[in-house]
Amino acid sequence: HRYTRTKLLADKFGAMLKAADRVLLMPIYAAGEKPIRGVSSDLIARRIDKKKLVRWEWADGIAALRAQLKPGDVLLTLGAGDVFKAGEQVVKEASSLPRRLENEIPALAGRVKADEPLSRHTTWAIGGPAEAFIEIKTLSELKTLHTWCRERDVPLFFLGWGSNLLLPDEGLRGVVARLRGDFEKIAIDGTTVRVGAGVHLPRLAKTCVENGLAGVEALAGVPGTVGGALMTNAGTPRGVIGDVLVSADVLDPDGSVVTVPRSKIDISYRHTSLLGRRIIAAELTLKTGDAQARTRLKEELDMRARTQPLGTKNAGSVFRNPPGDHAARLIEAAGLKGKSVGKMRFSPKHANFIENTGGGTARETIELIQLAQTTVREKFQIELVPEVMIVGAPANGTMG
């Protein structure tokens, strides 16, 4: 309240507030009044049990206010000015998706981020806010989250390393989950490798070589996770993940985990029938390493450093190579190498890479992709098909 009301009613305020379980006391709201000597919120504070009293003001943030509340509490706001807005914001946040998740799935409490910029989680540094962002660490957590989202018709999007992916500038509604913890484990038994969907491919390749195994050296320079690789049969001309795949574990819509054997998975160039399924783990079979395994791994990394624009914000190869040709050659021959739209450009080092030079957007990226498709089609009668997953694009991944 204002200075005059606080001075006149301090005793009555104190007597009334004694009945409250907790009092969050704010500073005086002057509303144009000049300060009165000796009058402050302390006049009320000294009349309240110290165990019940908490000091709060707008600068402390709504989170600090919400932290004082527990399920079933009633928050009553009293005072001059816009103090009522504090209650409105608490109610709004309590009904938001992140708060509902934390309240209804206690294991996720304190871990759900609201309006998390997805640009922080993609190698292109592009993507608007996620309504709710969470790092999932165990299969139990994942099953619970999956069921919760399914029963409430809340979209659930799996995010891996954030490469080979273009997310919209507007962000994503629903829950964006990244697989961490148990999903980043690698277990080796002889030549059999059990690997979580969240494992980074360069780490997989290095770990296998260090343990005397060969077969995944070609993945050493691929900047993605096992889960993403299994959807697109990621790799290089020297080898793809499909070459060593035995089976994949997926989370079905009903929440059960199903093991899909290699014989039931259609695999081709930059595509598998696992696309769109919720992959959580895989089993690979490798060979006993030969003396050249470490050399092959080093050669992959050296080749990547020589030919690709490392150190820039990119998502890897943008287009699939057409049969008998290379997307990079076609883009360069079309005169687009180094071409920019806004802050996005075809890399001067490798024409099949698009770089974010700082502050680029999904719209600019799509404009570049469509420009390459149109120009190459007109000049060479060849269709360029995006290799990157464009969220919101047609299911076949083509644009234009």
Solvent accessible surface area in square Angstrom, and as a share of the most:
residue,aa,sasa,rsa
1,H,48,0.21
2,R,80,0.29
3,Y,35,0.13
4,T,58,0.34
5,R,116,0.42
6,T,2,0.01
7,K,119,0.51
8,L,143,0.71
9,L,63,0.31
10,A,6,0.05
11,D,91,0.47
12,K,145,0.62
13,F,23,0.09
14,G,0,0.00
15,A,67,0.52
16,M,100,0.45
17,L,37,0.19
18,K,123,0.52
19,A,96,0.74
20,A,34,0.26
21,D,136,0.70
22,R,117,0.43
23,V,10,0.06
24,L,41,0.20
25,L,20,0.10
26,M,45,0.20
27,P,72,0.45
28,I,32,0.16
29,Y,96,0.37
30,A,36,0.28
31,A,52,0.40
32,G,80,0.77
33,E,34,0.15
34,K,173,0.73
35,P,104,0.65
36,I,51,0.26
37,R,237,0.87
38,G,68,0.65
39,V,13,0.08
40,S,45,0.29
41,S,13,0.09
42,D,66,0.34
43,L,28,0.14
44,I,15,0.08
45,A,9,0.07
46,R,167,0.61
47,R,77,0.28
48,I,8,0.04
49,D,78,0.41
50,K,178,0.76
51,K,181,0.77
52,K,57,0.24
53,L,37,0.19
54,V,39,0.22
55,R,120,0.44
56,W,11,0.04
57,E,78,0.35
58,W,89,0.31
59,A,97,0.75
60,D,75,0.39
61,G,27,0.26
62,I,17,0.09
63,A,61,0.47
64,A,41,0.32
65,L,6,0.03
66,R,65,0.24
67,A,81,0.63
68,Q,55,0.24
69,L,50,0.25
70,K,141,0.60
71,P,131,0.83
72,G,79,0.76
73,D,62,0.32
74,V,138,0.79
75,L,58,0.29
76,L,151,0.75
77,T,45,0.26
78,L,96,0.48
79,G,28,0.27
80,A,22,0.17
81,G,37,0.36
82,D,55,0.29
83,V,23,0.13
84,F,101,0.42
85,K,91,0.39
86,A,3,0.02
87,G,14,0.13
88,E,104,0.46
89,Q,72,0.32
90,V,14,0.08
91,V,104,0.60
92,K,152,0.64
93,E,53,0.24
94,A,46,0.36
95,S,74,0.48
96,S,36,0.23
97,L,10,0.05
98,P,3,0.02
99,R,35,0.13
100,R,81,0.29
101,L,0,0.00
102,E,26,0.12
103,N,101,0.52
104,E,85,0.38
105,I,9,0.05
106,P,105,0.66
107,A,65,0.50
108,L,0,0.00
109,A,60,0.47
110,G,73,0.70
111,R,68,0.25
112,V,9,0.05
113,K,102,0.43
114,A,54,0.42
115,D,95,0.49
116,E,11,0.05
117,P,46,0.29
118,L,0,0.00
119,S,39,0.25
120,R,170,0.62
121,H,31,0.14
122,T,13,0.08
123,T,40,0.23
124,W,1,0.00
125,A,30,0.23
126,I,4,0.02
127,G,11,0.11
128,G,9,0.09
129,P,62,0.39
130,A,0,0.00
131,E,61,0.27
132,A,0,0.00
133,F,3,0.01
134,I,1,0.00
135,E,56,0.25
136,I,0,0.00
137,K,92,0.39
138,T,47,0.27
139,L,65,0.32
140,S,80,0.51
141,E,26,0.11
142,L,0,0.00
143,K,76,0.32
144,T,63,0.37
145,L,0,0.00
146,H,12,0.05
147,T,43,0.25
148,W,13,0.04
149,C,3,0.02
150,R,112,0.41
151,E,116,0.52
152,R,94,0.34
153,D,127,0.66
154,V,20,0.12
155,P,53,0.33
156,L,18,0.09
157,F,48,0.20
158,F,37,0.15
159,L,4,0.02
160,G,30,0.29
161,W,94,0.33
162,G,3,0.03
163,S,17,0.11
164,N,38,0.20
165,L,15,0.07
166,L,2,0.01
167,L,1,0.01
168,P,31,0.19
169,D,38,0.20
170,E,113,0.51
171,G,10,0.10
172,L,27,0.13
173,R,170,0.62
174,G,0,0.00
175,V,1,0.00
176,V,0,0.00
177,A,0,0.00
178,R,36,0.13
179,L,14,0.07
180,R,72,0.26
181,G,32,0.31
182,D,67,0.35
183,F,11,0.04
184,E,43,0.19
185,K,123,0.52
186,I,34,0.17
187,A,58,0.45
188,I,60,0.30
189,D,114,0.59
190,G,58,0.55
191,T,51,0.30
192,T,49,0.28
193,V,0,0.00
194,R,99,0.36
195,V,1,0.01
196,G,7,0.07
197,A,5,0.04
198,G,11,0.10
199,V,0,0.00
200,H,37,0.16
201,L,1,0.01
202,P,37,0.23
203,R,108,0.39
204,L,0,0.00
205,A,0,0.00
206,K,117,0.49
207,T,33,0.19
208,C,0,0.00
209,V,11,0.06
210,E,90,0.41
211,N,84,0.43
212,G,39,0.37
213,L,8,0.04
214,A,7,0.05
215,G,40,0.39
216,V,1,0.01
217,E,10,0.04
218,A,10,0.08
219,L,2,0.01
220,A,3,0.02
221,G,11,0.10
222,V,25,0.14
223,P,37,0.24
224,G,11,0.10
225,T,7,0.04
226,V,0,0.00
227,G,7,0.07
228,G,37,0.35
229,A,3,0.03
230,L,2,0.01
231,M,34,0.15
232,T,20,0.12
233,N,8,0.04
234,A,13,0.10
235,G,11,0.11
236,T,27,0.16
237,P,127,0.80
238,R,124,0.45
239,G,17,0.16
240,V,32,0.19
241,I,1,0.01
242,G,9,0.09
243,D,100,0.52
244,V,12,0.07
245,L,12,0.06
246,V,53,0.30
247,S,10,0.07
248,A,0,0.00
249,D,8,0.04
250,V,0,0.00
251,L,5,0.02
252,D,29,0.15
253,P,102,0.64
254,D,102,0.53
255,G,11,0.11
256,S,48,0.31
257,V,55,0.31
258,V,57,0.33
259,T,79,0.46
260,V,13,0.08
261,P,59,0.37
262,R,92,0.34
263,S,97,0.63
264,K,149,0.63
265,I,4,0.02
266,D,102,0.53
267,I,40,0.21
268,S,62,0.40
269,Y,103,0.39
270,R,32,0.12
271,H,69,0.31
272,T,3,0.02
273,S,50,0.32
274,L,2,0.01
275,L,76,0.38
276,G,69,0.66
277,R,86,0.31
278,R,65,0.24
279,I,4,0.02
280,I,9,0.05
281,A,12,0.10
282,A,0,0.00
283,E,54,0.24
284,L,0,0.00
285,T,67,0.39
286,L,10,0.05
287,K,154,0.65
288,T,107,0.62
289,G,25,0.24
290,D,74,0.38
291,A,95,0.74
292,Q,98,0.44
293,A,4,0.03
294,R,149,0.54
295,T,62,0.36
296,R,87,0.32
297,L,25,0.12
298,K,126,0.53
299,E,95,0.43
300,E,16,0.07
301,L,75,0.37
302,D,53,0.27
303,M,69,0.31
304,R,60,0.22
305,A,51,0.39
306,R,153,0.56
307,T,59,0.34
308,Q,46,0.21
309,P,6,0.04
310,L,79,0.39
311,G,89,0.85
312,T,55,0.32
313,K,98,0.41
314,N,22,0.11
315,A,3,0.02
316,G,10,0.10
317,S,36,0.23
318,V,0,0.00
319,F,1,0.00
320,R,73,0.26
321,N,58,0.30
322,P,15,0.09
323,P,140,0.88
324,G,91,0.87
325,D,27,0.14
326,H,112,0.50
327,A,0,0.00
328,A,23,0.17
329,R,122,0.45
330,L,0,0.00
331,I,0,0.00
332,E,88,0.39
333,A,52,0.40
334,A,7,0.05
335,G,62,0.59
336,L,14,0.07
337,K,73,0.31
338,G,30,0.29
339,K,89,0.38
340,S,56,0.36
341,V,25,0.14
342,G,57,0.55
343,K,108,0.46
344,M,0,0.00
345,R,81,0.29
346,F,0,0.00
347,S,0,0.00
348,P,71,0.45
349,K,98,0.42
350,H,44,0.20
351,A,2,0.01
352,N,5,0.03
353,F,7,0.03
354,I,0,0.00
355,E,5,0.02
356,N,7,0.04
357,T,77,0.45
358,G,32,0.31
359,G,65,0.63
360,G,9,0.09
361,T,44,0.25
362,A,6,0.04
363,R,151,0.55
364,E,38,0.17
365,T,0,0.00
366,I,46,0.23
367,E,96,0.43
368,L,0,0.00
369,I,0,0.00
370,Q,66,0.29
371,L,58,0.29
372,A,0,0.00
373,Q,4,0.02
374,T,57,0.33
375,T,22,0.13
376,V,0,0.00
377,R,87,0.32
378,E,122,0.55
379,K,116,0.49
380,F,62,0.26
381,Q,141,0.62
382,I,48,0.24
383,E,98,0.44
384,L,2,0.01
385,V,39,0.22
386,P,4,0.02
387,E,34,0.15
388,V,4,0.02
389,M,71,0.32
390,I,14,0.07
391,V,37,0.22
392,G,83,0.80
393,A,26,0.21
394,P,83,0.52
395,A,109,0.84
396,N,99,0.51
397,G,17,0.16
398,T,46,0.27
399,M,26,0.11
400,G,98,0.94
